[in-house]
Amino acid sequence: MNEEDYKKIRSIFSEKGLEEGPFKIKAEEDVSINISCEKDHIDIDFSDSDKLPELSIRIINAGVDGITLGNKGGKIRLNSFPDIPFLYKWLK
């Protein structure tokens, strides 16, 4: 992950959130997370169910259980919805 990718992911915690195409994801700055590093990816789990980040897809809002970051992309793990995969190059 390069510095530009880091800045985009970090914007999730900004007042505006990260907006890309029809997607917007936003989290509170003090959200509780658990991070585990595996050989080929990093898992970020949100442990405080009262402060789950929110993902908006035009008219759908869903809680985010976690995010998996791999070498070329990752997936957003949603509460009660299927996971959404993404590539870092889509965020540019």
HUQUILIN-V286226 format. One record per residue. N is the residue number from 1. SS is DSSP state (h for helix, s for strand, l for the rest). PSI is psi in radians with two decimals (NA if undefined). D_CENTER is the distance of its C-alpha to the mean C-alpha in Angstrom with 2 decimals. Layout:
N&SS&PSI&D_CENTER, N&SS&PSI&D_CENTER
//
This chain:
1&l&2.24&14.40, 2&l&3.11&16.47, 3&h&-0.66&16.57, 4&h&-0.75&15.46, 5&h&-0.75&12.20, 6&h&-0.78&11.77, 7&h&-0.70&12.72, 8&h&-0.79&10.30, 9&h&-0.68&7.22, 10&h&-0.51&9.49, 11&h&-0.25&10.11, 12&h&-0.57&7.14, 13&h&0.13&9.88, 14&l&2.97&12.69, 15&l&-0.63&14.94, 16&l&-0.52&14.06, 17&l&-3.08&10.25, 18&s&2.11&8.86, 19&s&2.16&11.13, 20&s&2.02&11.82, 21&l&-2.27&14.63, 22&l&-0.06&14.42, 23&s&2.50&10.69, 24&s&2.25&9.54, 25&s&2.36&6.57, 26&s&2.42&8.17, 27&l&2.66&8.69, 28&l&2.60&12.12, 29&l&-0.61&13.19, 30&l&0.48&14.85, 31&l&2.48&12.36, 32&l&2.27&13.55, 33&s&2.69&11.68, 34&s&2.28&13.30, 35&s&2.29&12.75, 36&s&2.33&14.83, 37&s&2.11&15.86, 38&l&3.09&17.46, 39&l&-0.73&19.72, 40&l&0.09&17.49, 41&s&2.95&13.87, 42&s&2.30&11.87, 43&s&2.30&10.37, 44&s&1.99&8.44, 45&s&2.39&9.78, 46&s&1.99&10.03, 47&l&-0.26&13.82, 48&l&1.78&15.07, 49&h&-0.27&15.27, 50&h&-0.29&16.70, 51&h&0.62&13.72, 52&l&2.41&10.74, 53&s&2.76&8.02, 54&s&2.44&8.99, 55&s&2.24&8.20, 56&s&2.29&11.47, 57&s&1.61&13.09, 58&l&-1.43&16.43, 59&l&0.03&18.08, 60&s&2.29&15.76, 61&s&2.38&13.65, 62&s&2.59&11.88, 63&s&2.56&10.56, 64&s&2.06&7.37, 65&s&-0.54&9.10, 66&s&3.04&6.80, 67&s&2.36&4.92, 68&s&2.22&7.91, 69&s&2.10&8.82, 70&s&-2.92&12.32, 71&l&-0.70&15.03, 72&l&-0.17&14.54, 73&s&-2.82&11.08, 74&s&-2.73&8.83, 75&s&2.60&7.59, 76&s&2.12&5.34, 77&s&1.98&8.00, 78&s&2.65&9.49, 79&l&2.07&12.49, 80&l&0.26&15.63, 81&l&2.81&14.25, 82&l&2.67&13.90, 83&l&2.65&10.83, 84&s&1.95&9.64, 85&s&2.70&10.24, 86&s&2.73&9.85, 87&s&2.53&12.00, 88&h&-0.57&11.68, 89&h&-0.35&14.93, 90&h&-0.36&13.58, 91&h&0.09&11.88, 92&l&NA&15.42
//
